[in-house]
């Protein structure tokens, strides 16, 4: 590459925006991290690498997304904790970080990049992306290793294939260490959240004679056999006790497994690589023609139920536990309100990119304010100016951890905003008041009244309507009494409608759900909110309950002692391995 002057790398300026420009060719990806300072371009980091043979067959949109992923991961020391802009010459990726793309690989990459503060993905023409384009065609050695996921972020990207590979690798390490005893080999421990093969997974059949002789049942049945008791269904063969099972003309001899060896046997037939952590039915099917012990099915069920990898990886097909506990409808307006933020939206000429929604839980009256930021200071100022100064101080304010009513409201606002904004989609704050007015003057599905009626005691007059009919009163105080009676009637009927709606919803929600309660000291598993890959764990490591306020629990991680506040629906009972 010929340049007009030497191309030096510089340290990043903390006050200038970071720009990451990426590109992908048929066989390679490239990117450059730089800053524009006083009109001069300052390059910080160059990256170029060949794509493995498999990824070269991907469609263009996936390779361009892969270029963004590889470059961000390679330059994460510069990007983590800082806002930055991504430039690409592939226009369909412009909204990749804001909405689904209907491409699973692209959405998967977008999910991983959520940990980074991406301000914008900007589309530029190919002639303005020359350096990244050159780096995406720079010849290098082909590396076929697929490091599609960063091990620092995704700590379990493979499970089934890893079982055999690790076993083979372990045998190779042992072989190498025996041949070269003077060489110290450090092997990384297996991940705790992977179903893997551990030492002792093979059942020691040769040791069953000694174990049987120490068993109480063996001693009792041996005595019966020596006394020639006719009803005895056991036989001794080479000092090994067998259970005799008769099924018509077929007679089977099943080796009796003493209680001291059950854990070892079940570990071999469930946890080992050739058993693959299958369920009770398959495990029992493998054992029933070879071994026998009392309460065989119960022992197998209890062991598999307490298997930690199975608890963390298995998908629970049942509904989340916990019954619905709806909030009691307020007695009137201005008592209980909810607040919720939405955004960021495209920045408007006024600098707005967030929306704060305030909703009265009785009348459903909504207020939506466009904001530049969503800090606590701004929230307090807006609440005081737009709500408290107009309606007074509410008794209770519900924020993000309250019910999902506000989120539904925000979703409805967002859909309507998308229909009314222009092609530049940056004038949404102009239409916000009109949308709120349309919402407040429409009938609510829960109360069967419009928020306007419950707020003012009369139906709203809309722009196309003529002058509505009105009442005449001989004295002004008569109108006041009439208004009081009307509002009281509206409020009583609305509150009754809310209770009926809550009762019907609770009945539907609670159907086929378990009502499980935990006590302090119980061990539980916390459901993880995201699964980076299909082979990732579904639940956390065992945590202990330290406080309960049903349906909310405070649980503590045993490793880092971090405390989480979670709803009961996010918890799963942790079954500790019993002594069989």
N, C-alpha and C positions, 0 to 999 in steps of 0.2 A: 504494500500500500504506500503510495507516494503522498507525502503531506507537505504543506507550504512551510511548516515550522515543526520543531520537535514536539512529539505528543507526550507530555508529562502527566502523571497522575497526581492529584492533589487531595488534601484532606478535606472532608466535608465541612461546609460552613453551617453552623447550627441555626443561622437566621435566614438562610436561603432555602427555597423549596427544592426537594429532591425529585428528579425525573428519571424514570427507568424506561428506556426504549428497548423493545424486544422485536425479534423477527424469527421466522422459521422457514427453512427451505425444505427440499424433498428429503434430505439426509442429515441435516444439521440444524442447530438452533444457536442464536447468539443474542447478546444484549449488552447495553452500556448504561451505567449509572453516572449521571452528571448533574451539574447545577448551572444556571445562568446567573452570573454575577457581573453587574455593570455592563450588560450586553456582551460579555465574553463567556464562552463555554468552558467549564472546568470539569474534565473527566475524572471520575473517582474510581471506577472499577469496570473492567472489560471481562466478558465471559463468552466462551464458545465451546460447544461440545457436539460430538456426533450422536445421532439417535441410534438406539439398538434396532436390529432388523425388523422386529415386530412393530415398533412404533413408527417406522417409516411408512407402513401401510395405512396409518391412520388418515382420516380426512383432514383437509386443510385447517378447519376450525379447531380440531382437537390438537393438531401439532402447534398451532399458534397459541392455544391456551397452555400447552405443555411448555412452550418457550417462556411464557410468563411465570409459570410455576418454578421451573428450574432456575431462572434468573433470580426470582425473589428468594428462594431457599439459599442459593449460593451467596447472596448479598444480605442475608438476614441480619448480620451484625450491624449493618448500616441502617436497616429499615425498621427493625423492631422498635416500637415505641415512638416512631416518627410518622408524620403524615407525608405521603408521597403520591406522585402522579405516574401512571403507567401510560406509555405511548405504544400503539401498535398500528400496523397498516391493515389490519383485518377488522373491518367495521362491525361485523356481528358480535364481537366481543366487548363492545362499548358498554353494555349494561350487564355484563357477566356477574358483577359483584352486587347487583341490586335486585335482580329477578331471575327466575329459572330460565334456562336456555333450551329446554326440551332435548338436551344431550347429556346423557348420564356422566360421561367422562368430564365434560366441561363443568357440570354442576358439582361433581366430586372435587375437582380442583378448586372451584369457587368456595366450597365449604372449608377446605383446608386453609385457604387464604384469609378466612374470616378473622384470624388472630392478628392480622396486619391492618394498619390504619390507611386504607387506600382511599384517597380523596376523590380520585377520578380516573377512569380509563378513557384516554383520549385517542381518537382516531386521527392519524396523520397519513398523508399520501406516501407512496413508496419512495419518491425522490427526496422527501424530507427525512427519511429513515435510513440514510446511506450507511452509517457506521454499523448499526445492528444488522442491516442486510449483508454487509461484507463479512461480519463475524459469523453469520449463519451459513456462509459458504466457505469459511476458512478450513483448509484440509487438516484433519487430525486423525490420530489412531482411533479405530472403532472400538468402543467399549460396549460389550453386550450385557453388562450387568444392569439390571433394572432397579434403580433407586428411586422409583416413582414417588415413594413416600419418605419423608424425613424421619429417621428413627427417633429424633428428639421429640417429635410431635405425635407420631403414630407408633406406639410401642408394641403393637401386635398386628402385623400385616399379613401373617401367614400362620396357619395352625395345622392343618391336616398334613400338608407336605413336610412341615418341619419335624413331625414326630419321627419319621424314618431317617431323615437326613441327620438329625442330632444323634440318633442312636448309632448310625454309621460313623459319624464324626468322633463320637466318644470312643468307640472301639479303635479307631485309628490313632487317637491320642494315647490311649493306653498301650497300644502296640509300639508306638514311637518312643514312649517314655521307658518301656522295658528294654528296648534295644539301645537307647542312649540315656543311661541313668545319670550321666553327668550334666545333662541339659535340663534346665528348669522350664517347664511349660505352664503358662498361665491360661487357663480356660475360663471363659465367661460363664457365669451361672445361668441356668435356664430361667426364662421369664416366669414369674409366679402366676401370671394370668393366662398361661397357655396350657392346654391339656398335653402333657408330655409324659414320657416314660421315665420312671425313677428307679433307683436301685431297689431290689426286693420285689419287683413286679412278677417275677417268675415263681410259681408255686413249687415248693420243695417236696416232691412226692416221697423222696427217700427218707425224709425226716418224719413221716407220718407215723411210723411204728413207735418211735420214742414218745411222740406227742399223744398218741392214743393211750399208751400205758399210763400216762399221768391223768387221763380223763376219767371222771366219775362214771359216766354212762358206759364206757368201755369196760370198766371193772365189773359193773353190774351185769352186763350182757355176757361177759366171759364166764362169770360164775353160773349163769343160767345155762349156757351151752355145756359146761362141764357137768352140770347136774341133769342133763338130758331133759330139760323142760320142753314138752312137745309144742307148746304154743310160741316158742321163741322164733322170731323171724330174722335171726341174725346167724352168720356163720363166721368161723375163723379160718383163714387161709394164710399160711406162713406168718402167723401171729398178727395178721391184719384183719380188723373187724369189717365185715360187709353187711349191708342191709339187703335182705332178699325181698324183691318185689315180684309178685305173681300177677300176670295179666292174661287170663285164659291159659293157653298152653305155653305161653312165653314166660320164662323166668329170668330175671335180671339180678345181677349182683352189683350193688353200688357201694363204693368205698365210703365208709363213715368218716366224716371230717370232724375232729374234735374242736371244741369252741376256741381253743388257743390258736388254731390255724385258720379260722374263718376270715380274719382280716387279710391275711396273706393270699388266701385263695380268691377272695372277691376282688382284691386289688389286681391280681393277675388277669382275671376274666372280665374286668370292667375298665381298668385304668391303662392297661398296656397298649402298645401300638396296634397289635393285632385284634384287640377288643374294641378300641376306638370309642369308648364312653357311650355305648348304646344303652337302651333303656332296660327296664325290668324284664319284659317279656323275652327279649333276645338273650339277655344274660342267663335267665333261668333255663332257656331252651338249650344253651351250650352246656349247662351243668347237670341237668336232670338225668341224663343217661350215663353219667360217670360217678357222681358223688351224691351223698345224702347226709342230712343232719336235721334235727327237729326244727320245725317252723322255718323251713327253707325259704319259702316265698317272702315271709315277713322280714327275714334277715337281709335278703337281697334288696327288697324295697327300701328298708331303712338305710342300708349302705349307700345306694344310689341317690336317695333323697338327700343325704348329707355330703355327697361328692361336691367339693367346692368348685372345680372347673365346670361341672354341669350346671351348678346354680348360677354361675357368672356368665355362661355362654348361651344357655338354652333360652329360647323364645317362649315367653309365657302367653299362651293362647287365651287365657281368661281375661275378663275385664279387670282394670286396676281396682285394688281393694279400697274400702272406705265408702260410706254412705254420704249422700248429699246433705249438707246442713245449710239451708238457705238463710240469708240475712232477713230478719224480721222487718217487714215494710215499715218505714217511718210513719209517725202519726200525722205528719204534715210536711209541707215544703220547707226548705232552707235548714233542715236538720242534719241530713246525711248527704254528702256530695262525694263524688269520685273524680280523680284527676288522672290523666294519662297523656304521655307524649307520643308523637308519631313523627317519623322522618329518619334520616334527612331526605327532603325533597330537593328538586333542582333549585338552585339559588335564584331568587327573584331580583329585579333591579333594586328593591329596597333592602336586599341582603337577608331576607327571610328564608329559612330552610327547615324549620320545625313547626309543629302545630301542638299547642296545649289545649286539650279538651277538658272542660269542666261540666259535670253532669249532676243534676239533682236527682237523687234516687227515688223521690216520691213523684214529682211532676214529670220527670224525664226531660226537663228543660236543659238545653245544651248551650254551651258557650265555647267557641273555638277561636283561639288567638294565634296568629302567625308570629313566630319568634326567630331571632337571630341565633340564639343558643338555648341550651336547656340546663343551665346551671341552677343550683339551689337558690342563689340570690335572685336570679331572674324569675324563678317560679314564685317565690314569696312576694315579690313586687307585683307580679301580674295578678295573683290571688287577691291581694289587697286592693288593687286598683279596679279590677274588672268584676270582682264578686263581693268582697266584704263591704266596699263602699256603696254598692247598689242593693245588696240583699241582707247584709249583716253577717255576723260570725256564725258559721255552722257548728253543730255539736260535734260532728265527727267528719274527718276527711280520710277517704280510702285512696291509697296510691297503688303502685304496681302489683303488690301482693294481695290485693283484694279480688273480688269476682271479676269475670271477664266481660262485663257489660260494656265498659269503656272501649275495650279492644274491638268489639263488634261495631261500636259507633265509629271508631277511627277507620275501620275497614270500609264501612259504608261511605264515609266522607271521601276516602281515597279513590273509590271507584267513580264517584260523581265528579270529583276534581279532574280525573283523567278525561272525562267526556267534554268538559267545558273549557279546558285550557287550549291555547293555540298550539301551532306546530312546534314552537320552541319550548313548550311546557314550562315556561318560567314566569307565567302570570297567574299562577294558581291562587296567590293570596288575594287577588282582586275579586275572585268568585267565592271566597270562603264565606263571607257574610250571607250571600244569597243562598248558599247550600244550607247553612245553619237555619235560616228563616224557613226554607222549605221543609227541613226536618221538624222544626218546632211547631209548624202549622199542620202537620200530617198526623193521622191517628196512629197511636202507638199500639203494638200488638198485645202488650201486657195490660195496660190500663184501660184500653178501649176508648180513650180520650186523647186529644192532641195535647202536647205539653202547654200550648198557648191557652187552651181552655182551663186547665188546672191551675195555671199561673194567674190568669186575669178574670176567670169566671164568665167568659163569653167566647163565642166563636170569632176567629180572626176574619178581618175583611181583606180579601186578596185584591191585587191591582185590577183585574178585569171586571170585578163585581160592581153592581150599581149600589146606591145607598141602601143599606139594609133596613128592615123594619125596626122600629124602636118603641120603647114603652114611655108613657107619660105618667109622671107622678105629681100629685098636688103639693107635696112637701119634699125637700131634698133628703131628709132623713129616711123617707120611705124607700128611696133608691138604695140607700146604704143597707137597710134591712133586707131588701130583695137580693142585693149582691151577696150579702153574708149567707143567706139561705141557699142561694144557687151554688156558691163555692163549696159550702159544707156538704151539699148533696153530691156534687161532683167528686169531692174528696172521699166521701164514704163509699161511693160506688167504685171509684178507682182503687181504693185500698182493698176492697172485697175482690175485685177482679185480679189484683196482684196476688192475693192469697190463693185464689183458685188456680192461677197459672203456675205458681210455685209448687202447689200440691201435685198438680198433674206432671210437672217436669220432674219432681222428686220421685214420683212413682215410676216413671220411665227410667230415670237415671239409676235408681237402686235395684232394678230388676237384675237378677243373677250376679249381684256383687256381694262379696264377703265383707263382713264388718269385723275387722281384726284390730285388736288393741294390743299395744306393747307396753311393757313396764320398764322403769329404769333398771339397767343392768342386762336387758335382753340384747342379743346380737341380731343385727339386721343387715341387709344389703341395700344400697341406694341405687336406684335406676339411673343410668347415665343418659344425659339428654341427647347426645349425638353418638353415632357409630361411624367413625371415619371409613371403615371397610366392613364388608359383610362378615369378615372373620374376627372382628373386634368384640371385646367383652361387652355384655349388656348391663352388667351390674358391677359395682365397686367391690373392693375388698371388705371383709366384715367390719362393721362399725358397731359401737355400743350406744344404747339409748341412755342419755343422762338426764333428760327432762321431758315431760309430756304435758301437753295441753290440747287434748284431742279436739280436732284431727291433726294438730301440728305437733311435731316432735323435734327435739334437739338431739342430734347424734354426733359422736366424736370419732374421728379417725384414730385408730390405735397407733399408726406410724408417726404422723406429724402432729397429732393432738389438735388438729383443726376441727372446729365445730360448725355444723351445718344445720340450718333450720329448714325442714322439709315437711311437705304434706304427706299424710299416710298413704296416698295413692302412689307415691314415688318410692315406697319401701317394699321390701320383699323379705319374708321370714328366712333367717339364716339358720340352717340345720347343721348343728355341730355333729361331727362324726361320733356315733355312740360306741360304747364298748360292747362288742357282740359276744 
